[in-house]
Amino acid sequence: MACKSRVSDAIATLVAVFHEYASKDSEEGKDSGKNASMDQFKLSKNELKELVQKELDMDNVKDPAKLDELMKELDEDGDGQVDFFEFVGLVAGLACACNNFIELIVTEEQSQSAQAKSE
């Protein structure tokens, strides 16, 4: 799907990546007869772990306790899976954190520049 803008491309990529990972356990379940209850439109804990490690470079989810904590925070409806709406909350939080970091860096650089000019 070719999009016309960077934001549209970003949204399309976000949706595609989510569904790529969300369908993994359900496909494996179909093939093996296991996990028949897994929803192909939601992330299981294993799918969430793989997505976060590979796509978001968050190594701290290797710790089972951290993964359980993340799953609990994201799984608002308590069904043991993360749907797209719940996942977007994680992405939005990360985007806000990145923005705050950029603003902090720019503000510090401007402050240092102003100090250097006044000396």
mmCIF file of the C-alpha atoms, coordinates in Angstrom:
data_MODEL
# 
_entry.id   MODEL 
# 
loop_
_atom_site.group_PDB 
_atom_site.id 
_atom_site.type_symbol 
_atom_site.label_atom_id 
_atom_site.label_alt_id 
_atom_site.label_comp_id 
_atom_site.label_asym_id 
_atom_site.label_entity_id 
_atom_site.label_seq_id 
_atom_site.pdbx_PDB_ins_code 
_atom_site.Cartn_x 
_atom_site.Cartn_y 
_atom_site.Cartn_z 
_atom_site.occupancy 
_atom_site.B_iso_or_equiv 
_atom_site.pdbx_formal_charge 
_atom_site.auth_seq_id 
_atom_site.auth_comp_id 
_atom_site.auth_asym_id 
_atom_site.auth_atom_id 
_atom_site.pdbx_PDB_model_num 
ATOM 1   C CA . MET A 1 1   ? 0.000  0.000   0.000  1.00 0.00 ? 1   MET A CA 1 
ATOM 2   C CA . ALA A 1 2   ? 1.693  3.168   -1.199 1.00 0.00 ? 2   ALA A CA 1 
ATOM 3   C CA . CYS A 1 3   ? 0.818  6.210   0.868  1.00 0.00 ? 3   CYS A CA 1 
ATOM 4   C CA . LYS A 1 4   ? 1.145  9.840   -0.085 1.00 0.00 ? 4   LYS A CA 1 
ATOM 5   C CA . SER A 1 5   ? 2.721  11.247  3.061  1.00 0.00 ? 5   SER A CA 1 
ATOM 6   C CA . ARG A 1 6   ? 5.237  10.322  5.731  1.00 0.00 ? 6   ARG A CA 1 
ATOM 7   C CA . VAL A 1 7   ? 2.553  10.260  8.424  1.00 0.00 ? 7   VAL A CA 1 
ATOM 8   C CA . SER A 1 8   ? 0.333  8.024   6.287  1.00 0.00 ? 8   SER A CA 1 
ATOM 9   C CA . ASP A 1 9   ? 3.327  5.762   5.658  1.00 0.00 ? 9   ASP A CA 1 
ATOM 10  C CA . ALA A 1 10  ? 4.061  5.642   9.390  1.00 0.00 ? 10  ALA A CA 1 
ATOM 11  C CA . ILE A 1 11  ? 0.460  4.689   10.189 1.00 0.00 ? 11  ILE A CA 1 
ATOM 12  C CA . ALA A 1 12  ? 0.392  2.023   7.475  1.00 0.00 ? 12  ALA A CA 1 
ATOM 13  C CA . THR A 1 13  ? 3.667  0.589   8.776  1.00 0.00 ? 13  THR A CA 1 
ATOM 14  C CA . LEU A 1 14  ? 2.406  0.578   12.363 1.00 0.00 ? 14  LEU A CA 1 
ATOM 15  C CA . VAL A 1 15  ? -0.766 -1.286  11.379 1.00 0.00 ? 15  VAL A CA 1 
ATOM 16  C CA . ALA A 1 16  ? 1.121  -3.761  9.169  1.00 0.00 ? 16  ALA A CA 1 
ATOM 17  C CA . VAL A 1 17  ? 3.731  -4.554  11.828 1.00 0.00 ? 17  VAL A CA 1 
ATOM 18  C CA . PHE A 1 18  ? 1.064  -5.058  14.496 1.00 0.00 ? 18  PHE A CA 1 
ATOM 19  C CA . HIS A 1 19  ? -0.876 -7.509  12.321 1.00 0.00 ? 19  HIS A CA 1 
ATOM 20  C CA . GLU A 1 20  ? 2.296  -9.312  11.225 1.00 0.00 ? 20  GLU A CA 1 
ATOM 21  C CA . TYR A 1 21  ? 3.060  -10.173 14.849 1.00 0.00 ? 21  TYR A CA 1 
ATOM 22  C CA . ALA A 1 22  ? -0.565 -10.623 15.978 1.00 0.00 ? 22  ALA A CA 1 
ATOM 23  C CA . SER A 1 23  ? -1.172 -13.399 13.482 1.00 0.00 ? 23  SER A CA 1 
ATOM 24  C CA . LYS A 1 24  ? 1.891  -15.485 14.442 1.00 0.00 ? 24  LYS A CA 1 
ATOM 25  C CA . ASP A 1 25  ? 0.456  -17.538 17.324 1.00 0.00 ? 25  ASP A CA 1 
ATOM 26  C CA . SER A 1 26  ? -2.900 -18.034 15.614 1.00 0.00 ? 26  SER A CA 1 
ATOM 27  C CA . GLU A 1 27  ? -1.161 -19.317 12.451 1.00 0.00 ? 27  GLU A CA 1 
ATOM 28  C CA . GLU A 1 28  ? 1.046  -21.656 14.489 1.00 0.00 ? 28  GLU A CA 1 
ATOM 29  C CA . GLY A 1 29  ? -2.035 -22.766 16.418 1.00 0.00 ? 29  GLY A CA 1 
ATOM 30  C CA . LYS A 1 30  ? -3.882 -23.598 13.203 1.00 0.00 ? 30  LYS A CA 1 
ATOM 31  C CA . ASP A 1 31  ? -0.950 -25.640 11.964 1.00 0.00 ? 31  ASP A CA 1 
ATOM 32  C CA . SER A 1 32  ? -0.413 -27.529 15.218 1.00 0.00 ? 32  SER A CA 1 
ATOM 33  C CA . GLY A 1 33  ? -3.966 -27.624 16.570 1.00 0.00 ? 33  GLY A CA 1 
ATOM 34  C CA . LYS A 1 34  ? -2.864 -25.607 19.619 1.00 0.00 ? 34  LYS A CA 1 
ATOM 35  C CA . ASN A 1 35  ? -3.774 -22.081 20.729 1.00 0.00 ? 35  ASN A CA 1 
ATOM 36  C CA . ALA A 1 36  ? -7.091 -22.250 18.904 1.00 0.00 ? 36  ALA A CA 1 
ATOM 37  C CA . SER A 1 37  ? -8.405 -19.530 21.215 1.00 0.00 ? 37  SER A CA 1 
ATOM 38  C CA . MET A 1 38  ? -5.729 -17.034 20.173 1.00 0.00 ? 38  MET A CA 1 
ATOM 39  C CA . ASP A 1 39  ? -7.170 -14.079 18.305 1.00 0.00 ? 39  ASP A CA 1 
ATOM 40  C CA . GLN A 1 40  ? -5.357 -13.286 15.063 1.00 0.00 ? 40  GLN A CA 1 
ATOM 41  C CA . PHE A 1 41  ? -6.126 -9.596  15.596 1.00 0.00 ? 41  PHE A CA 1 
ATOM 42  C CA . LYS A 1 42  ? -4.538 -9.381  19.056 1.00 0.00 ? 42  LYS A CA 1 
ATOM 43  C CA . LEU A 1 43  ? -1.042 -9.871  20.427 1.00 0.00 ? 43  LEU A CA 1 
ATOM 44  C CA . SER A 1 44  ? -0.411 -12.737 22.817 1.00 0.00 ? 44  SER A CA 1 
ATOM 45  C CA . LYS A 1 45  ? 2.259  -12.248 25.469 1.00 0.00 ? 45  LYS A CA 1 
ATOM 46  C CA . ASN A 1 46  ? 4.803  -14.065 23.262 1.00 0.00 ? 46  ASN A CA 1 
ATOM 47  C CA . GLU A 1 47  ? 3.877  -11.979 20.219 1.00 0.00 ? 47  GLU A CA 1 
ATOM 48  C CA . LEU A 1 48  ? 4.109  -8.770  22.263 1.00 0.00 ? 48  LEU A CA 1 
ATOM 49  C CA . LYS A 1 49  ? 7.529  -9.794  23.569 1.00 0.00 ? 49  LYS A CA 1 
ATOM 50  C CA . GLU A 1 50  ? 8.829  -10.533 20.076 1.00 0.00 ? 50  GLU A CA 1 
ATOM 51  C CA . LEU A 1 51  ? 7.428  -7.296  18.622 1.00 0.00 ? 51  LEU A CA 1 
ATOM 52  C CA . VAL A 1 52  ? 8.807  -5.132  21.421 1.00 0.00 ? 52  VAL A CA 1 
ATOM 53  C CA . GLN A 1 53  ? 12.252 -6.769  21.286 1.00 0.00 ? 53  GLN A CA 1 
ATOM 54  C CA . LYS A 1 54  ? 12.609 -6.750  17.501 1.00 0.00 ? 54  LYS A CA 1 
ATOM 55  C CA . GLU A 1 55  ? 10.762 -3.591  16.488 1.00 0.00 ? 55  GLU A CA 1 
ATOM 56  C CA . LEU A 1 56  ? 11.214 -1.291  19.502 1.00 0.00 ? 56  LEU A CA 1 
ATOM 57  C CA . ASP A 1 57  ? 14.644 -2.441  20.746 1.00 0.00 ? 57  ASP A CA 1 
ATOM 58  C CA . MET A 1 58  ? 13.351 -2.768  24.300 1.00 0.00 ? 58  MET A CA 1 
ATOM 59  C CA . ASP A 1 59  ? 15.660 -5.393  25.791 1.00 0.00 ? 59  ASP A CA 1 
ATOM 60  C CA . ASN A 1 60  ? 14.175 -5.094  29.278 1.00 0.00 ? 60  ASN A CA 1 
ATOM 61  C CA . VAL A 1 61  ? 11.260 -7.334  28.243 1.00 0.00 ? 61  VAL A CA 1 
ATOM 62  C CA . LYS A 1 62  ? 13.651 -10.302 28.351 1.00 0.00 ? 62  LYS A CA 1 
ATOM 63  C CA . ASP A 1 63  ? 12.965 -10.228 32.091 1.00 0.00 ? 63  ASP A CA 1 
ATOM 64  C CA . PRO A 1 64  ? 9.724  -12.217 32.595 1.00 0.00 ? 64  PRO A CA 1 
ATOM 65  C CA . ALA A 1 65  ? 8.615  -9.891  35.410 1.00 0.00 ? 65  ALA A CA 1 
ATOM 66  C CA . LYS A 1 66  ? 9.027  -6.820  33.172 1.00 0.00 ? 66  LYS A CA 1 
ATOM 67  C CA . LEU A 1 67  ? 7.090  -8.538  30.376 1.00 0.00 ? 67  LEU A CA 1 
ATOM 68  C CA . ASP A 1 68  ? 4.289  -9.439  32.802 1.00 0.00 ? 68  ASP A CA 1 
ATOM 69  C CA . GLU A 1 69  ? 4.221  -5.824  34.013 1.00 0.00 ? 69  GLU A CA 1 
ATOM 70  C CA . LEU A 1 70  ? 4.083  -4.460  30.447 1.00 0.00 ? 70  LEU A CA 1 
ATOM 71  C CA . MET A 1 71  ? 1.343  -6.926  29.492 1.00 0.00 ? 71  MET A CA 1 
ATOM 72  C CA . LYS A 1 72  ? -0.685 -5.986  32.575 1.00 0.00 ? 72  LYS A CA 1 
ATOM 73  C CA . GLU A 1 73  ? -0.348 -2.257  31.808 1.00 0.00 ? 73  GLU A CA 1 
ATOM 74  C CA . LEU A 1 74  ? -1.356 -2.639  28.161 1.00 0.00 ? 74  LEU A CA 1 
ATOM 75  C CA . ASP A 1 75  ? -4.136 -5.227  28.542 1.00 0.00 ? 75  ASP A CA 1 
ATOM 76  C CA . GLU A 1 76  ? -6.872 -2.809  29.601 1.00 0.00 ? 76  GLU A CA 1 
ATOM 77  C CA . ASP A 1 77  ? -9.749 -5.265  29.132 1.00 0.00 ? 77  ASP A CA 1 
ATOM 78  C CA . GLY A 1 78  ? -7.980 -8.114  30.958 1.00 0.00 ? 78  GLY A CA 1 
ATOM 79  C CA . ASP A 1 79  ? -8.397 -10.708 28.206 1.00 0.00 ? 79  ASP A CA 1 
ATOM 80  C CA . GLY A 1 80  ? -4.734 -11.759 28.299 1.00 0.00 ? 80  GLY A CA 1 
ATOM 81  C CA . GLN A 1 81  ? -4.044 -10.270 24.874 1.00 0.00 ? 81  GLN A CA 1 
ATOM 82  C CA . VAL A 1 82  ? -3.215 -6.813  23.522 1.00 0.00 ? 82  VAL A CA 1 
ATOM 83  C CA . ASP A 1 83  ? -5.501 -5.453  20.812 1.00 0.00 ? 83  ASP A CA 1 
ATOM 84  C CA . PHE A 1 84  ? -4.514 -2.704  18.390 1.00 0.00 ? 84  PHE A CA 1 
ATOM 85  C CA . PHE A 1 85  ? -6.092 0.066   20.488 1.00 0.00 ? 85  PHE A CA 1 
ATOM 86  C CA . GLU A 1 86  ? -4.146 -1.087  23.556 1.00 0.00 ? 86  GLU A CA 1 
ATOM 87  C CA . PHE A 1 87  ? -0.936 -1.359  21.501 1.00 0.00 ? 87  PHE A CA 1 
ATOM 88  C CA . VAL A 1 88  ? -1.333 2.170   20.147 1.00 0.00 ? 88  VAL A CA 1 
ATOM 89  C CA . GLY A 1 89  ? -1.260 3.399   23.747 1.00 0.00 ? 89  GLY A CA 1 
ATOM 90  C CA . LEU A 1 90  ? 2.263  1.991   24.054 1.00 0.00 ? 90  LEU A CA 1 
ATOM 91  C CA . VAL A 1 91  ? 3.326  3.562   20.760 1.00 0.00 ? 91  VAL A CA 1 
ATOM 92  C CA . ALA A 1 92  ? 1.823  6.930   21.709 1.00 0.00 ? 92  ALA A CA 1 
ATOM 93  C CA . GLY A 1 93  ? 3.598  6.852   25.062 1.00 0.00 ? 93  GLY A CA 1 
ATOM 94  C CA . LEU A 1 94  ? 6.915  6.067   23.386 1.00 0.00 ? 94  LEU A CA 1 
ATOM 95  C CA . ALA A 1 95  ? 6.366  8.819   20.809 1.00 0.00 ? 95  ALA A CA 1 
ATOM 96  C CA . CYS A 1 96  ? 5.646  11.324  23.597 1.00 0.00 ? 96  CYS A CA 1 
ATOM 97  C CA . ALA A 1 97  ? 8.763  10.228  25.488 1.00 0.00 ? 97  ALA A CA 1 
ATOM 98  C CA . CYS A 1 98  ? 10.871 10.682  22.330 1.00 0.00 ? 98  CYS A CA 1 
ATOM 99  C CA . ASN A 1 99  ? 9.359  14.114  21.752 1.00 0.00 ? 99  ASN A CA 1 
ATOM 100 C CA . ASN A 1 100 ? 10.042 15.151  25.357 1.00 0.00 ? 100 ASN A CA 1 
ATOM 101 C CA . PHE A 1 101 ? 13.648 13.993  24.997 1.00 0.00 ? 101 PHE A CA 1 
ATOM 102 C CA . ILE A 1 102 ? 14.115 16.003  21.792 1.00 0.00 ? 102 ILE A CA 1 
ATOM 103 C CA . GLU A 1 103 ? 12.596 19.098  23.415 1.00 0.00 ? 103 GLU A CA 1 
ATOM 104 C CA . LEU A 1 104 ? 14.914 18.693  26.412 1.00 0.00 ? 104 LEU A CA 1 
ATOM 105 C CA . ILE A 1 105 ? 17.994 18.408  24.186 1.00 0.00 ? 105 ILE A CA 1 
ATOM 106 C CA . VAL A 1 106 ? 16.998 21.418  22.056 1.00 0.00 ? 106 VAL A CA 1 
ATOM 107 C CA . THR A 1 107 ? 16.260 23.510  25.150 1.00 0.00 ? 107 THR A CA 1 
ATOM 108 C CA . GLU A 1 108 ? 19.629 22.603  26.683 1.00 0.00 ? 108 GLU A CA 1 
ATOM 109 C CA . GLU A 1 109 ? 21.442 23.441  23.439 1.00 0.00 ? 109 GLU A CA 1 
ATOM 110 C CA . GLN A 1 110 ? 19.666 26.798  23.215 1.00 0.00 ? 110 GLN A CA 1 
ATOM 111 C CA . SER A 1 111 ? 20.503 27.554  26.833 1.00 0.00 ? 111 SER A CA 1 
ATOM 112 C CA . GLN A 1 112 ? 24.172 26.693  26.315 1.00 0.00 ? 112 GLN A CA 1 
ATOM 113 C CA . SER A 1 113 ? 24.267 28.794  23.141 1.00 0.00 ? 113 SER A CA 1 
ATOM 114 C CA . ALA A 1 114 ? 22.729 31.785  24.949 1.00 0.00 ? 114 ALA A CA 1 
ATOM 115 C CA . GLN A 1 115 ? 25.224 31.404  27.804 1.00 0.00 ? 115 GLN A CA 1 
ATOM 116 C CA . ALA A 1 116 ? 28.156 31.271  25.384 1.00 0.00 ? 116 ALA A CA 1 
ATOM 117 C CA . LYS A 1 117 ? 26.969 34.456  23.640 1.00 0.00 ? 117 LYS A CA 1 
ATOM 118 C CA . SER A 1 118 ? 26.634 36.333  26.929 1.00 0.00 ? 118 SER A CA 1 
ATOM 119 C CA . GLU A 1 119 ? 30.165 35.477  28.066 1.00 0.00 ? 119 GLU A CA 1 
# 
